[in-house]
């Protein structure tokens, strides 16, 4: 998601990194040391992820000694015992084992537990002891709740996911996570990227809108930096509550690395001052897999596939590791067949998976929007702010080249594949754009609705990251009302767009339909923000079109 400076706030090129890091990290590190003074401690919560019919991935981070702060590389090993039980009191233990938290992995622990029963709620916990010994009694962790996926081939009546993206620590409080954590009806939470942000403090959002400063203060580029940034986010109590309540299924977008990342660089990376891009990516990926309850798949990436009985198959994409560089302004390269957003291997994997799936619904987790959107019909006074929000290039080219719009040959191949192979009930689930959308995905946008729709797309807004009213410093529903009307008029496959809200989605899937309920929080800068339902859209089986429905799923 591209951002441009709207005021004279400090940028990554003007921050003195070393001094800044010490200044802003000190409170976080001091708190960590104080809370770990008496021995091992679990300061970053517990988490689970990537549910399988017979297993779940468990995660935690142990702070064994006061000096073992995240990213420091310091601290003795700690022996860890983990348990999974069928009840919160742990009287019916289903699995138990040991591990060691070591500095080499930033004292994080990941356990891939197998042998569990499908479609079952479990409780899990850890205990840590000093000295690297396995087993024995130790300091207990918080208790987490998780759930396995339905068995392969099972006729599942329904599944329900929370859906989130774009959570900037500095832009607000993570109350959407708290509201999702409070729900007992979710099978998992899908995080579609921008779980962390890489910027220096005060550069995005601008300094006068920082709700709480990042740690470290400087832009993150090294392994120690990325580790500390992940650790900082996981001190948030609402994020800890989310991870303790539900398994999380996550993919990355650009800010887990740097803004507008591609396979060979990023808009927010300057090799001359920030080092080698490959080294930065390697550091970011290592920290991500250490700190996230995610299974690494092919070649250390996040594209993978999860199944939920015969009802749904979830195809998760990595749209940063293999993509060609974004097209430059006026280059005419958005249609170049040699350029790719997925890379050849991943696109073939996706096509084969969609065509070969026997699931009723094919869900695709994509970090950036696949639906084509033209913004040229916007009035001149609105195109500038929309361009700021969406990262549109200047010079009047109203196309977001960081989305699938910048890689039209890949999109054409994928959409043609869905049409030619008669693949129905494909639903794209998307983040990145800091707005909520409900779209048909047309075969030919220019002639829609006279031409067919090949799929549908639900886009969720940001947890906290700036959207239109934040950028313009105006009341919600004012400027955006005009802009949304113009966008829908120029793009007839777009059924709804909300440019102002922050919040989350809840996707409910049955054999008859897939429905996205959109929720917004009252104020992202209010730690106790309330949440309310905004709208709901659904796609009925076999239609490949979205329609509004008048109530959320109860």
Number of C-alpha atoms within 10 A of each C-alpha: 24 20 19 13 13 14 10 9 16 16 17 20 13 10 17 13 16 11 12 17 20 15 13 17 19 13 12 17 20 14 14 23 19 11 17 21 15 11 16 26 25 21 20 25 24 28 31 29 27 25 28 23 22 17 19 26 23 28 24 27 27 34 32 31 23 21 18 24 26 27 22 15 16 18 20 18 24 27 25 27 23 23 19 26 20 19 15 16 10 15 9 11 16 17 15 14 14 17 19 23 26 23 22 13 19 26 26 22 22 23 16 16 19 13 11 20 19 20 20 15 16 21 21 27 24 28 23 32 25 20 13 17 16 17 17 12 12 18 16 17 22 17 18 25 23 25 27 25 24 24 18 16 13 13 14 18 12 17 21 19 23 25 30 31 32 29 27 26 26 25 23 23 26 27 29 27 25 21 20 27 22 13 12 9 14 20 25 25 27 25 23 27 25 29 24 24 26 26 25 26 28 24 25 24 26 19 16 10 15 19 17 14 16 26 30 29 24 29 28 27 22 19 21 18 24 30 25 25 26 25 22 20 22 22 15 17 17 21 23 22 21 26 26 23 27 29 28 27 25 27 26 27 29 27 23 24 31 26 21 23 28 21 17 15 23 19 14 20 20 14 11 7 8 16 13 15 20 12 13 21 22 15 19 26 21 16 26 22 18 22 25 24 27 23 20 14 11 10 7 13 18 21 23 20 17 17 22 27 24 20 23 24 22 22 20 24 25 22 28 24 21 19 20 21 22 22 19 12 16 12 7 10 17 21 17 14 13 10 21 24 28 22 18 13 9 18 18 13 13 20 17 12 16 25 16 11 15 15 21 21 27 24 25 20 26 26 29 24 23 23 26 23 21 16 22 15 16 20 12 10 9 16 19 16 20 21 21 21 24 25 21 24 19 14 8 15 15 21 22 23 23 26 25 24 22 27 27 22 19 23 22 16 14 18 21 14 17 20 16 11 12 11 20 19 25 25 25 25 26 26 28 27 26 28 23 25 23 26 29 28 26 25 21 16 20 14 11 16 15 10 12 17 22 26 27 26 28 29 33 33 33 27 29 26 25 28 26 25 19 18 16 16 9 13 12 17 16 11 17 21 14 13 25 17 14 17 20 18 14 16 21 17 24 22 18 20 21 25 26 25 29 31 34 29 29 23 25 21 23 18 18 14 17 24 25 31 23 27 24 23 24 16 18 24 19 14 12 14 17 15 19 12 15 16 19 21 24 22 28 16 17 15 14 20 25 27 16 15 15 9 12 18 13 5
